[in-house]
C-alpha cells in the first residue's frame, strides 16, 4: 500500500469527509432526542409541569443543534 502525499487528498475528499462527519453528528443527536423523548413519555403522566417543560426545551435545543451542521452547506 502506498503512502499518501499532500497532493493526493483533494478538496472534494475533504468536503466529503466533512459532510460525513456532519451527517453522523446529526444522526447521533436525533437518536439522543428520540431516546430522551421515549423515556420521558413514560413519565409525563405523573411528572411536574416544570420537568415536562424542561424536557421539551431540551428536545427542542437538541433538534435545533442537529440542524445546524448542514445549514449553508452544499
N, CA, C and O atoms as a Tripos MOL2 file, in Angstrom:
@<TRIPOS>MOLECULE
protein
  296   295    74     0     0
PROTEIN
NO_CHARGES

@<TRIPOS>ATOM
      1 N           0.8470   -1.1660    0.0000 N.3       1 UNK1
      2 CA          0.0000    0.0000    0.0000 C.3       1 UNK1
      3 C           0.8980    1.2370    0.0000 C.2       1 UNK1
      4 O           1.8300    1.3400    0.7980 O.2       1 UNK1
      5 N           0.6120    2.1560   -0.8880 N.am      2 UNK2
      6 CA          1.4680    3.3350   -0.9790 C.3       2 UNK2
      7 C           1.0540    4.3980    0.0230 C.2       2 UNK2
      8 O          -0.0830    4.4190    0.4940 O.2       2 UNK2
      9 N           1.9750    5.2630    0.3360 N.am      3 UNK3
     10 CA          1.7060    6.3450    1.2760 C.3       3 UNK3
     11 C           1.0190    7.5000    0.5560 C.2       3 UNK3
     12 O           1.2390    7.7260   -0.6340 O.2       3 UNK3
     13 N           0.1940    8.2170    1.2870 N.am      4 UNK4
     14 CA         -0.4560    9.4040    0.7230 C.3       4 UNK4
     15 C           0.5180   10.5760    0.7270 C.2       4 UNK4
     16 O           1.2760   10.7740    1.6770 O.2       4 UNK4
     17 N           0.4820   11.3190   -0.3160 N.am      5 UNK5
     18 CA          1.2930   12.5250   -0.3970 C.3       5 UNK5
     19 C           0.3610   13.7190   -0.2740 C.2       5 UNK5
     20 O          -0.8360   13.5700   -0.5210 O.2       5 UNK5
     21 N           0.8560   14.8990    0.0980 N.am      6 UNK6
     22 CA         -0.0040   16.0690    0.3000 C.3       6 UNK6
     23 C          -0.9700   16.3540   -0.8570 C.2       6 UNK6
     24 O          -2.1050   16.7550   -0.6030 O.2       6 UNK6
     25 N          -0.5690   16.1650   -2.0880 N.am      7 UNK7
     26 CA         -1.4400   16.4430   -3.2210 C.3       7 UNK7
     27 C          -2.4670   15.3610   -3.4940 C.2       7 UNK7
     28 O          -3.3470   15.5420   -4.3360 O.2       7 UNK7
     29 N          -2.3660   14.2260   -2.7870 N.am      8 UNK8
     30 CA         -3.2760   13.1000   -3.0260 C.3       8 UNK8
     31 C          -4.6800   13.3520   -2.4660 C.2       8 UNK8
     32 O          -5.6560   12.7890   -2.9610 O.2       8 UNK8
     33 N          -4.7790   14.1750   -1.4610 N.am      9 UNK9
     34 CA         -6.0700   14.4480   -0.8290 C.3       9 UNK9
     35 C          -6.6520   15.6980   -1.4730 C.2       9 UNK9
     36 O          -6.1260   16.8010   -1.3230 O.2       9 UNK9
     37 N          -7.7390   15.5020   -2.1860 N.am     10 UNK10
     38 CA         -8.3480   16.6100   -2.9170 C.3      10 UNK10
     39 C          -9.3390   17.3740   -2.0420 C.2      10 UNK10
     40 O          -9.7530   16.8940   -0.9860 O.2      10 UNK10
     41 N          -9.7080   18.5570   -2.4940 N.am     11 UNK11
     42 CA        -10.7190   19.3410   -1.7840 C.3      11 UNK11
     43 C         -12.0440   18.5830   -1.7270 C.2      11 UNK11
     44 O         -12.7760   18.6730   -0.7410 O.2      11 UNK11
     45 N         -12.3450   17.8420   -2.7820 N.am     12 UNK12
     46 CA        -13.5820   17.0670   -2.8030 C.3      12 UNK12
     47 C         -13.5670   15.9790   -1.7340 C.2      12 UNK12
     48 O         -14.5910   15.6950   -1.1120 O.2      12 UNK12
     49 N         -12.4090   15.3790   -1.5280 N.am     13 UNK13
     50 CA        -12.2810   14.3510   -0.4970 C.3      13 UNK13
     51 C         -12.4770   14.9600    0.8950 C.2      13 UNK13
     52 O         -13.1470   14.3760    1.7470 O.2      13 UNK13
     53 N         -11.9020   16.1100    1.1110 N.am     14 UNK14
     54 CA        -12.0430   16.7950    2.3970 C.3      14 UNK14
     55 C         -13.4930   17.1870    2.6180 C.2      14 UNK14
     56 O         -14.0220   17.0130    3.7160 O.2      14 UNK14
     57 N         -14.1400   17.7140    1.5870 N.am     15 UNK15
     58 CA        -15.5460   18.1090    1.6960 C.3      15 UNK15
     59 C         -16.4270   16.8880    1.9820 C.2      15 UNK15
     60 O         -17.3460   16.9710    2.7970 O.2      15 UNK15
     61 N         -16.1570   15.7640    1.3230 N.am     16 UNK16
     62 CA        -16.9250   14.5420    1.5610 C.3      16 UNK16
     63 C         -16.7510   14.0580    2.9990 C.2      16 UNK16
     64 O         -17.7080   13.6010    3.6230 O.2      16 UNK16
     65 N         -15.5320   14.1580    3.5230 N.am     17 UNK17
     66 CA        -15.2780   13.7540    4.9020 C.3      17 UNK17
     67 C         -16.0340   14.6700    5.8790 C.2      17 UNK17
     68 O         -16.6390   14.1920    6.8390 O.2      17 UNK17
     69 N         -15.9980   15.9740    5.6320 N.am     18 UNK18
     70 CA        -16.7160   16.9150    6.4920 C.3      18 UNK18
     71 C         -18.2240   16.6620    6.4520 C.2      18 UNK18
     72 O         -18.8960   16.7180    7.4820 O.2      18 UNK18
     73 N         -18.7440   16.3860    5.2690 N.am     19 UNK19
     74 CA        -20.1710   16.0890    5.1310 C.3      19 UNK19
     75 C         -20.5300   14.8360    5.9120 C.2      19 UNK19
     76 O         -21.5470   14.8110    6.6050 O.2      19 UNK19
     77 N         -19.7170   13.8060    5.8110 N.am     20 UNK20
     78 CA        -19.9710   12.5630    6.5480 C.3      20 UNK20
     79 C         -19.9590   12.8050    8.0570 C.2      20 UNK20
     80 O         -20.7860   12.2470    8.7790 O.2      20 UNK20
     81 N         -19.0360   13.6260    8.5340 N.am     21 UNK21
     82 CA        -18.9690   13.9420    9.9710 C.3      21 UNK21
     83 C         -20.2230   14.6820   10.4160 C.2      21 UNK21
     84 O         -20.7870   14.3730   11.4660 O.2      21 UNK21
     85 N         -20.6680   15.6680    9.6160 N.am     22 UNK22
     86 CA        -21.8740   16.4270    9.9690 C.3      22 UNK22
     87 C         -23.0960   15.5170   10.0000 C.2      22 UNK22
     88 O         -23.9250   15.6150   10.9050 O.2      22 UNK22
     89 N         -23.2050   14.6440    9.0270 N.am     23 UNK23
     90 CA        -24.3530   13.7380    8.9750 C.3      23 UNK23
     91 C         -24.3440   12.7650   10.1530 C.2      23 UNK23
     92 O         -25.3970   12.4530   10.7080 O.2      23 UNK23
     93 N         -23.1730   12.2900   10.5320 N.am     24 UNK24
     94 CA        -23.0710   11.3900   11.6880 C.3      24 UNK24
     95 C         -23.4620   12.1100   12.9690 C.2      24 UNK24
     96 O         -24.1530   11.5460   13.8170 O.2      24 UNK24
     97 N         -23.0200   13.3600   13.1090 N.am     25 UNK25
     98 CA        -23.3880   14.1490   14.2880 C.3      25 UNK25
     99 C         -24.8930   14.3640   14.3380 C.2      25 UNK25
    100 O         -25.5080   14.2240   15.3950 O.2      25 UNK25
    101 N         -25.4840   14.7000   13.2050 N.am     26 UNK26
    102 CA        -26.9330   14.8910   13.1620 C.3      26 UNK26
    103 C         -27.6590   13.6110   13.5650 C.2      26 UNK26
    104 O         -28.6060   13.6510   14.3510 O.2      26 UNK26
    105 N         -27.2230   12.4930   13.0340 N.am     27 UNK27
    106 CA        -27.8620   11.2160   13.3560 C.3      27 UNK27
    107 C         -27.7440   10.9300   14.8500 C.2      27 UNK27
    108 O         -28.7240   10.5280   15.4780 O.2      27 UNK27
    109 N         -26.5770   11.1290   15.4210 N.am     28 UNK28
    110 CA        -26.3690   10.8870   16.8540 C.3      28 UNK28
    111 C         -27.2540   11.7870   17.7110 C.2      28 UNK28
    112 O         -27.8420   11.3300   18.6910 O.2      28 UNK28
    113 N         -27.3520   13.0670   17.3440 N.am     29 UNK29
    114 CA        -28.1790   13.9930   18.1190 C.3      29 UNK29
    115 C         -29.6590   13.6270   18.0120 C.2      29 UNK29
    116 O         -30.3920   13.6970   18.9990 O.2      29 UNK29
    117 N         -30.0910   13.2440   16.8310 N.am     30 UNK30
    118 CA        -31.5020   12.8710   16.6600 C.3      30 UNK30
    119 C         -31.8140   11.5630   17.3810 C.2      30 UNK30
    120 O         -32.9210   11.3870   17.8890 O.2      30 UNK30
    121 N         -30.8640   10.6590   17.4300 N.am     31 UNK31
    122 CA        -31.0410    9.4240   18.1950 C.3      31 UNK31
    123 C         -31.1470    9.7430   19.6820 C.2      31 UNK31
    124 O         -31.9830    9.1770   20.3870 O.2      31 UNK31
    125 N         -30.3060   10.6420   20.1500 N.am     32 UNK32
    126 CA        -30.3700   11.0730   21.5470 C.3      32 UNK32
    127 C         -31.7310   11.6830   21.8670 C.2      32 UNK32
    128 O         -32.3290   11.3610   22.8930 O.2      32 UNK32
    129 N         -32.2200   12.5590   20.9970 N.am     33 UNK33
    130 CA        -33.5230   13.1950   21.2230 C.3      33 UNK33
    131 C         -34.6350   12.1480   21.2520 C.2      33 UNK33
    132 O         -35.5330   12.2300   22.0910 O.2      33 UNK33
    133 N         -34.5900   11.1800   20.3610 N.am     34 UNK34
    134 CA        -35.6160   10.1330   20.3320 C.3      34 UNK34
    135 C         -35.5830    9.2920   21.6080 C.2      34 UNK34
    136 O         -36.6290    8.9090   22.1330 O.2      34 UNK34
    137 N         -34.3960    9.0150   22.0940 N.am     35 UNK35
    138 CA        -34.2610    8.2390   23.3310 C.3      35 UNK35
    139 C         -34.8150    9.0220   24.5210 C.2      35 UNK35
    140 O         -35.5440    8.4710   25.3460 O.2      35 UNK35
    141 N         -34.4720   10.2870   24.6050 N.am     36 UNK36
    142 CA        -34.9870   11.1310   25.6950 C.3      36 UNK36
    143 C         -36.5040   11.2190   25.6110 C.2      36 UNK36
    144 O         -37.1940   11.0930   26.6220 O.2      36 UNK36
    145 N         -37.0220   11.4340   24.4080 N.am     37 UNK37
    146 CA        -38.4630   11.5560   24.2230 C.3      37 UNK37
    147 C         -39.1680   10.2720   24.6610 C.2      37 UNK37
    148 O         -40.1700   10.3330   25.3730 O.2      37 UNK37
    149 N         -38.6630    9.1270   24.2510 N.am     38 UNK38
    150 CA        -39.2820    7.8490   24.6140 C.3      38 UNK38
    151 C         -39.2560    7.6330   26.1270 C.2      38 UNK38
    152 O         -40.2510    7.2030   26.7100 O.2      38 UNK38
    153 N         -38.1270    7.9270   26.7600 N.am     39 UNK39
    154 CA        -38.0350    7.7700   28.2100 C.3      39 UNK39
    155 C         -38.9470    8.7510   28.9360 C.2      39 UNK39
    156 O         -39.5690    8.4000   29.9390 O.2      39 UNK39
    157 N         -39.0240    9.9620   28.4390 N.am     40 UNK40
    158 CA        -39.8290   10.9880   29.1020 C.3      40 UNK40
    159 C         -41.3190   10.7210   28.9630 C.2      40 UNK40
    160 O         -42.0810   10.9930   29.8910 O.2      40 UNK40
    161 N         -41.7460   10.1980   27.8310 N.am     41 UNK41
    162 CA        -43.1730    9.9510   27.6180 C.3      41 UNK41
    163 C         -43.7390    8.9940   28.6540 C.2      41 UNK41
    164 O         -44.9040    9.1090   29.0340 O.2      41 UNK41
    165 N         -42.9330    8.0580   29.1110 N.am     42 UNK42
    166 CA        -43.3750    7.1320   30.1500 C.3      42 UNK42
    167 C         -43.6190    7.8440   31.4740 C.2      42 UNK42
    168 O         -44.3600    7.3380   32.3170 O.2      42 UNK42
    169 N         -43.0120    9.0000   31.6700 N.am     43 UNK43
    170 CA        -43.0900    9.7070   32.9550 C.3      43 UNK43
    171 C         -43.9980   10.9380   32.9160 C.2      43 UNK43
    172 O         -44.2780   11.5290   33.9590 O.2      43 UNK43
    173 N         -44.4590   11.3290   31.7300 N.am     44 UNK44
    174 CA        -45.2360   12.5620   31.5950 C.3      44 UNK44
    175 C         -46.4960   12.5840   32.4580 C.2      44 UNK44
    176 O         -46.8580   13.6340   32.9880 O.2      44 UNK44
    177 N         -47.1570   11.4610   32.6030 N.am     45 UNK45
    178 CA        -48.4130   11.4320   33.3490 C.3      45 UNK45
    179 C         -48.2820   11.8930   34.7910 C.2      45 UNK45
    180 O         -49.1930   12.5350   35.3140 O.2      45 UNK45
    181 N         -47.1910   11.5860   35.4310 N.am     46 UNK46
    182 CA        -47.0200   11.9240   36.8480 C.3      46 UNK46
    183 C         -45.9720   13.0130   37.0700 C.2      46 UNK46
    184 O         -45.6900   13.3790   38.2110 O.2      46 UNK46
    185 N         -45.4040   13.5250   35.9970 N.am     47 UNK47
    186 CA        -44.3000   14.4890   36.1340 C.3      47 UNK47
    187 C         -44.8060   15.8980   36.4120 C.2      47 UNK47
    188 O         -45.8980   16.2900   36.0010 O.2      47 UNK47
    189 N         -43.9790   16.6290   37.1130 N.am     48 UNK48
    190 CA        -44.2250   18.0410   37.3890 C.3      48 UNK48
    191 C         -44.1980   18.8150   36.0690 C.2      48 UNK48
    192 O         -43.3810   18.5150   35.1980 O.2      48 UNK48
    193 N         -45.0900   19.8160   35.9070 N.am     49 UNK49
    194 CA        -45.1030   20.5860   34.6620 C.3      49 UNK49
    195 C         -43.7630   21.2520   34.3340 C.2      49 UNK49
    196 O         -43.4040   21.3820   33.1640 O.2      49 UNK49
    197 N         -43.0340   21.6690   35.3540 N.am     50 UNK50
    198 CA        -41.7250   22.2860   35.1090 C.3      50 UNK50
    199 C         -40.7480   21.2590   34.5370 C.2      50 UNK50
    200 O         -39.9260   21.5850   33.6800 O.2      50 UNK50
    201 N         -40.8410   20.0320   35.0090 N.am     51 UNK51
    202 CA        -39.9840   18.9720   34.4840 C.3      51 UNK51
    203 C         -40.3170   18.7120   33.0210 C.2      51 UNK51
    204 O         -39.4220   18.5780   32.1860 O.2      51 UNK51
    205 N         -41.6070   18.6420   32.7160 N.am     52 UNK52
    206 CA        -42.0290   18.4210   31.3250 C.3      52 UNK52
    207 C         -41.5500   19.5580   30.4370 C.2      52 UNK52
    208 O         -41.0850   19.3190   29.3220 O.2      52 UNK52
    209 N         -41.6570   20.7900   30.9170 N.am     53 UNK53
    210 CA        -41.1950   21.9450   30.1430 C.3      53 UNK53
    211 C         -39.6850   21.8650   29.9140 C.2      53 UNK53
    212 O         -39.1950   22.2190   28.8420 O.2      53 UNK53
    213 N         -38.9650   21.4060   30.9120 N.am     54 UNK54
    214 CA        -37.5160   21.2460   30.7690 C.3      54 UNK54
    215 C         -37.1530   20.1980   29.7390 C.2      54 UNK54
    216 O         -36.2070   20.3730   28.9710 O.2      54 UNK54
    217 N         -37.9010   19.1100   29.7220 N.am     55 UNK55
    218 CA        -37.6630   18.0600   28.7290 C.3      55 UNK55
    219 C         -37.9620   18.5890   27.3350 C.2      55 UNK55
    220 O         -37.1850   18.3640   26.4070 O.2      55 UNK55
    221 N         -39.0710   19.2860   27.1790 N.am     56 UNK56
    222 CA        -39.4320   19.8380   25.8700 C.3      56 UNK56
    223 C         -38.3930   20.8470   25.3960 C.2      56 UNK56
    224 O         -38.0430   20.8680   24.2150 O.2      56 UNK56
    225 N         -37.9000   21.6770   26.2990 N.am     57 UNK57
    226 CA        -36.8650   22.6440   25.9170 C.3      57 UNK57
    227 C         -35.6000   21.9210   25.4690 C.2      57 UNK57
    228 O         -34.9790   22.2940   24.4730 O.2      57 UNK57
    229 N         -35.2260   20.8890   26.2120 N.am     58 UNK58
    230 CA        -34.0310   20.1220   25.8740 C.3      58 UNK58
    231 C         -34.1670   19.4640   24.5070 C.2      58 UNK58
    232 O         -33.2280   19.4790   23.7110 O.2      58 UNK58
    233 N         -35.3300   18.8890   24.2350 N.am     59 UNK59
    234 CA        -35.5530   18.2470   22.9390 C.3      59 UNK59
    235 C         -35.4950   19.2680   21.8090 C.2      59 UNK59
    236 O         -34.9130   19.0030   20.7580 O.2      59 UNK59
    237 N         -36.0940   20.4260   22.0240 N.am     60 UNK60
    238 CA        -36.0480   21.4810   21.0130 C.3      60 UNK60
    239 C         -34.6080   21.9270   20.7610 C.2      60 UNK60
    240 O         -34.2040   22.1140   19.6130 O.2      60 UNK60
    241 N         -33.8430   22.0950   21.8270 N.am     61 UNK61
    242 CA        -32.4400   22.5030   21.6920 C.3      61 UNK61
    243 C         -31.6440   21.4630   20.9060 C.2      61 UNK61
    244 O         -30.8510   21.8150   20.0320 O.2      61 UNK61
    245 N         -31.8540   20.1820   21.2170 N.am     62 UNK62
    246 CA        -31.1370   19.1160   20.5110 C.3      62 UNK62
    247 C         -31.5170   19.1180   19.0350 C.2      62 UNK62
    248 O         -30.6460   19.0130   18.1710 O.2      62 UNK62
    249 N         -32.8060   19.2380   18.7400 N.am     63 UNK63
    250 CA        -33.2450   19.2490   17.3410 C.3      63 UNK63
    251 C         -32.6640   20.4510   16.5940 C.2      63 UNK63
    252 O         -32.2220   20.3160   15.4530 O.2      63 UNK63
    253 N         -32.6640   21.6150   17.2290 N.am     64 UNK64
    254 CA        -32.0850   22.8020   16.5860 C.3      64 UNK64
    255 C         -30.5830   22.6320   16.3720 C.2      64 UNK64
    256 O         -30.0520   23.0200   15.3310 O.2      64 UNK64
    257 N         -29.9160   22.0630   17.3380 N.am     65 UNK65
    258 CA        -28.4760   21.8190   17.2250 C.3      65 UNK65
    259 C         -28.1950   20.8070   16.1130 C.2      65 UNK65
    260 O         -27.2280   20.9550   15.3660 O.2      65 UNK65
    261 N         -29.0310   19.7920   16.0040 N.am     66 UNK66
    262 CA        -28.8490   18.7700   14.9690 C.3      66 UNK66
    263 C         -28.9840   19.3720   13.5750 C.2      66 UNK66
    264 O         -28.3480   18.8920   12.6370 O.2      66 UNK66
    265 N         -29.7930   20.4070   13.4210 N.am     67 UNK67
    266 CA        -29.9830   21.0200   12.1100 C.3      67 UNK67
    267 C         -28.8690   21.9740   11.7090 C.2      67 UNK67
    268 O         -28.7130   22.2680   10.5240 O.2      67 UNK67
    269 N         -28.1110   22.4520   12.6430 N.am     68 UNK68
    270 CA        -27.0900   23.4510   12.3660 C.3      68 UNK68
    271 C         -25.9010   22.9600   11.5520 C.2      68 UNK68
    272 O         -25.4030   23.7270   10.7280 O.2      68 UNK68
    273 N         -25.4150   21.7440   11.7230 N.am     69 UNK69
    274 CA        -24.2160   21.3450   10.9790 C.3      69 UNK69
    275 C         -24.3450   21.4120    9.4640 C.2      69 UNK69
    276 O         -23.3300   21.4830    8.7720 O.2      69 UNK69
    277 N         -25.5620   21.3920    8.9300 N.am     70 UNK70
    278 CA        -25.6860   21.4140    7.4770 C.3      70 UNK70
    279 C         -26.2400   22.7360    6.9520 C.2      70 UNK70
    280 O         -26.3810   22.9020    5.7410 O.2      70 UNK70
    281 N         -26.5520   23.6650    7.8250 N.am     71 UNK71
    282 CA        -27.0500   24.9540    7.3610 C.3      71 UNK71
    283 C         -25.9920   25.6360    6.5130 C.2      71 UNK71
    284 O         -24.8520   25.8110    6.9440 O.2      71 UNK71
    285 N         -26.3770   26.0170    5.3110 N.am     72 UNK72
    286 CA        -25.4630   26.7180    4.4210 C.3      72 UNK72
    287 C         -24.3940   25.8380    3.8050 C.2      72 UNK72
    288 O         -23.4450   26.3450    3.2060 O.2      72 UNK72
    289 N         -24.5310   24.5300    3.9430 N.am     73 UNK73
    290 CA        -23.5460   23.6020    3.3910 C.3      73 UNK73
    291 C         -24.0550   23.0490    2.0670 C.2      73 UNK73
    292 O         -25.2640   22.9150    1.8770 O.2      73 UNK73
    293 N         -23.1570   22.7300    1.1620 N.am     74 UNK74
    294 CA        -23.5740   22.1360   -0.1240 C.3      74 UNK74
    295 C         -24.1200   20.7390    0.0400 C.2      74 UNK74
    296 O         -24.5110   20.1090   -0.9430 O.2      74 UNK74
@<TRIPOS>BOND
     1     1     2 1
     2     2     3 1
     3     3     4 2
     4     3     5 am
     5     5     6 1
     6     6     7 1
     7     7     8 2
     8     7     9 am
     9     9    10 1
    10    10    11 1
    11    11    12 2
    12    11    13 am
    13    13    14 1
    14    14    15 1
    15    15    16 2
    16    15    17 am
    17    17    18 1
    18    18    19 1
    19    19    20 2
    20    19    21 am
    21    21    22 1
    22    22    23 1
    23    23    24 2
    24    23    25 am
    25    25    26 1
    26    26    27 1
    27    27    28 2
    28    27    29 am
    29    29    30 1
    30    30    31 1
    31    31    32 2
    32    31    33 am
    33    33    34 1
    34    34    35 1
    35    35    36 2
    36    35    37 am
    37    37    38 1
    38    38    39 1
    39    39    40 2
    40    39    41 am
    41    41    42 1
    42    42    43 1
    43    43    44 2
    44    43    45 am
    45    45    46 1
    46    46    47 1
    47    47    48 2
    48    47    49 am
    49    49    50 1
    50    50    51 1
    51    51    52 2
    52    51    53 am
    53    53    54 1
    54    54    55 1
    55    55    56 2
    56    55    57 am
    57    57    58 1
    58    58    59 1
    59    59    60 2
    60    59    61 am
    61    61    62 1
    62    62    63 1
    63    63    64 2
    64    63    65 am
    65    65    66 1
    66    66    67 1
    67    67    68 2
    68    67    69 am
    69    69    70 1
    70    70    71 1
    71    71    72 2
    72    71    73 am
    73    73    74 1
    74    74    75 1
    75    75    76 2
    76    75    77 am
    77    77    78 1
    78    78    79 1
    79    79    80 2
    80    79    81 am
    81    81    82 1
    82    82    83 1
    83    83    84 2
    84    83    85 am
    85    85    86 1
    86    86    87 1
    87    87    88 2
    88    87    89 am
    89    89    90 1
    90    90    91 1
    91    91    92 2
    92    91    93 am
    93    93    94 1
    94    94    95 1
    95    95    96 2
    96    95    97 am
    97    97    98 1
    98    98    99 1
    99    99   100 2
   100    99   101 am
   101   101   102 1
   102   102   103 1
   103   103   104 2
   104   103   105 am
   105   105   106 1
   106   106   107 1
   107   107   108 2
   108   107   109 am
   109   109   110 1
   110   110   111 1
   111   111   112 2
   112   111   113 am
   113   113   114 1
   114   114   115 1
   115   115   116 2
   116   115   117 am
   117   117   118 1
   118   118   119 1
   119   119   120 2
   120   119   121 am
   121   121   122 1
   122   122   123 1
   123   123   124 2
   124   123   125 am
   125   125   126 1
   126   126   127 1
   127   127   128 2
   128   127   129 am
   129   129   130 1
   130   130   131 1
   131   131   132 2
   132   131   133 am
   133   133   134 1
   134   134   135 1
   135   135   136 2
   136   135   137 am
   137   137   138 1
   138   138   139 1
   139   139   140 2
   140   139   141 am
   141   141   142 1
   142   142   143 1
   143   143   144 2
   144   143   145 am
   145   145   146 1
   146   146   147 1
   147   147   148 2
   148   147   149 am
   149   149   150 1
   150   150   151 1
   151   151   152 2
   152   151   153 am
   153   153   154 1
   154   154   155 1
   155   155   156 2
   156   155   157 am
   157   157   158 1
   158   158   159 1
   159   159   160 2
   160   159   161 am
   161   161   162 1
   162   162   163 1
   163   163   164 2
   164   163   165 am
   165   165   166 1
   166   166   167 1
   167   167   168 2
   168   167   169 am
   169   169   170 1
   170   170   171 1
   171   171   172 2
   172   171   173 am
   173   173   174 1
   174   174   175 1
   175   175   176 2
   176   175   177 am
   177   177   178 1
   178   178   179 1
   179   179   180 2
   180   179   181 am
   181   181   182 1
   182   182   183 1
   183   183   184 2
   184   183   185 am
   185   185   186 1
   186   186   187 1
   187   187   188 2
   188   187   189 am
   189   189   190 1
   190   190   191 1
   191   191   192 2
   192   191   193 am
   193   193   194 1
   194   194   195 1
   195   195   196 2
   196   195   197 am
   197   197   198 1
   198   198   199 1
   199   199   200 2
   200   199   201 am
   201   201   202 1
   202   202   203 1
   203   203   204 2
   204   203   205 am
   205   205   206 1
   206   206   207 1
   207   207   208 2
   208   207   209 am
   209   209   210 1
   210   210   211 1
   211   211   212 2
   212   211   213 am
   213   213   214 1
   214   214   215 1
   215   215   216 2
   216   215   217 am
   217   217   218 1
   218   218   219 1
   219   219   220 2
   220   219   221 am
   221   221   222 1
   222   222   223 1
   223   223   224 2
   224   223   225 am
   225   225   226 1
   226   226   227 1
   227   227   228 2
   228   227   229 am
   229   229   230 1
   230   230   231 1
   231   231   232 2
   232   231   233 am
   233   233   234 1
   234   234   235 1
   235   235   236 2
   236   235   237 am
   237   237   238 1
   238   238   239 1
   239   239   240 2
   240   239   241 am
   241   241   242 1
   242   242   243 1
   243   243   244 2
   244   243   245 am
   245   245   246 1
   246   246   247 1
   247   247   248 2
   248   247   249 am
   249   249   250 1
   250   250   251 1
   251   251   252 2
   252   251   253 am
   253   253   254 1
   254   254   255 1
   255   255   256 2
   256   255   257 am
   257   257   258 1
   258   258   259 1
   259   259   260 2
   260   259   261 am
   261   261   262 1
   262   262   263 1
   263   263   264 2
   264   263   265 am
   265   265   266 1
   266   266   267 1
   267   267   268 2
   268   267   269 am
   269   269   270 1
   270   270   271 1
   271   271   272 2
   272   271   273 am
   273   273   274 1
   274   274   275 1
   275   275   276 2
   276   275   277 am
   277   277   278 1
   278   278   279 1
   279   279   280 2
   280   279   281 am
   281   281   282 1
   282   282   283 1
   283   283   284 2
   284   283   285 am
   285   285   286 1
   286   286   287 1
   287   287   288 2
   288   287   289 am
   289   289   290 1
   290   290   291 1
   291   291   292 2
   292   291   293 am
   293   293   294 1
   294   294   295 1
   295   295   296 2
@<TRIPOS>SUBSTRUCTURE
     1 UNK1         2 RESIDUE 1 A UNK
     2 UNK2         6 RESIDUE 1 A UNK
     3 UNK3        10 RESIDUE 1 A UNK
     4 UNK4        14 RESIDUE 1 A UNK
     5 UNK5        18 RESIDUE 1 A UNK
     6 UNK6        22 RESIDUE 1 A UNK
     7 UNK7        26 RESIDUE 1 A UNK
     8 UNK8        30 RESIDUE 1 A UNK
     9 UNK9        34 RESIDUE 1 A UNK
    10 UNK10       38 RESIDUE 1 A UNK
    11 UNK11       42 RESIDUE 1 A UNK
    12 UNK12       46 RESIDUE 1 A UNK
    13 UNK13       50 RESIDUE 1 A UNK
    14 UNK14       54 RESIDUE 1 A UNK
    15 UNK15       58 RESIDUE 1 A UNK
    16 UNK16       62 RESIDUE 1 A UNK
    17 UNK17       66 RESIDUE 1 A UNK
    18 UNK18       70 RESIDUE 1 A UNK
    19 UNK19       74 RESIDUE 1 A UNK
    20 UNK20       78 RESIDUE 1 A UNK
    21 UNK21       82 RESIDUE 1 A UNK
    22 UNK22       86 RESIDUE 1 A UNK
    23 UNK23       90 RESIDUE 1 A UNK
    24 UNK24       94 RESIDUE 1 A UNK
    25 UNK25       98 RESIDUE 1 A UNK
    26 UNK26      102 RESIDUE 1 A UNK
    27 UNK27      106 RESIDUE 1 A UNK
    28 UNK28      110 RESIDUE 1 A UNK
    29 UNK29      114 RESIDUE 1 A UNK
    30 UNK30      118 RESIDUE 1 A UNK
    31 UNK31      122 RESIDUE 1 A UNK
    32 UNK32      126 RESIDUE 1 A UNK
    33 UNK33      130 RESIDUE 1 A UNK
    34 UNK34      134 RESIDUE 1 A UNK
    35 UNK35      138 RESIDUE 1 A UNK
    36 UNK36      142 RESIDUE 1 A UNK
    37 UNK37      146 RESIDUE 1 A UNK
    38 UNK38      150 RESIDUE 1 A UNK
    39 UNK39      154 RESIDUE 1 A UNK
    40 UNK40      158 RESIDUE 1 A UNK
    41 UNK41      162 RESIDUE 1 A UNK
    42 UNK42      166 RESIDUE 1 A UNK
    43 UNK43      170 RESIDUE 1 A UNK
    44 UNK44      174 RESIDUE 1 A UNK
    45 UNK45      178 RESIDUE 1 A UNK
    46 UNK46      182 RESIDUE 1 A UNK
    47 UNK47      186 RESIDUE 1 A UNK
    48 UNK48      190 RESIDUE 1 A UNK
    49 UNK49      194 RESIDUE 1 A UNK
    50 UNK50      198 RESIDUE 1 A UNK
    51 UNK51      202 RESIDUE 1 A UNK
    52 UNK52      206 RESIDUE 1 A UNK
    53 UNK53      210 RESIDUE 1 A UNK
    54 UNK54      214 RESIDUE 1 A UNK
    55 UNK55      218 RESIDUE 1 A UNK
    56 UNK56      222 RESIDUE 1 A UNK
    57 UNK57      226 RESIDUE 1 A UNK
    58 UNK58      230 RESIDUE 1 A UNK
    59 UNK59      234 RESIDUE 1 A UNK
    60 UNK60      238 RESIDUE 1 A UNK
    61 UNK61      242 RESIDUE 1 A UNK
    62 UNK62      246 RESIDUE 1 A UNK
    63 UNK63      250 RESIDUE 1 A UNK
    64 UNK64      254 RESIDUE 1 A UNK
    65 UNK65      258 RESIDUE 1 A UNK
    66 UNK66      262 RESIDUE 1 A UNK
    67 UNK67      266 RESIDUE 1 A UNK
    68 UNK68      270 RESIDUE 1 A UNK
    69 UNK69      274 RESIDUE 1 A UNK
    70 UNK70      278 RESIDUE 1 A UNK
    71 UNK71      282 RESIDUE 1 A UNK
    72 UNK72      286 RESIDUE 1 A UNK
    73 UNK73      290 RESIDUE 1 A UNK
    74 UNK74      294 RESIDUE 1 A UNK
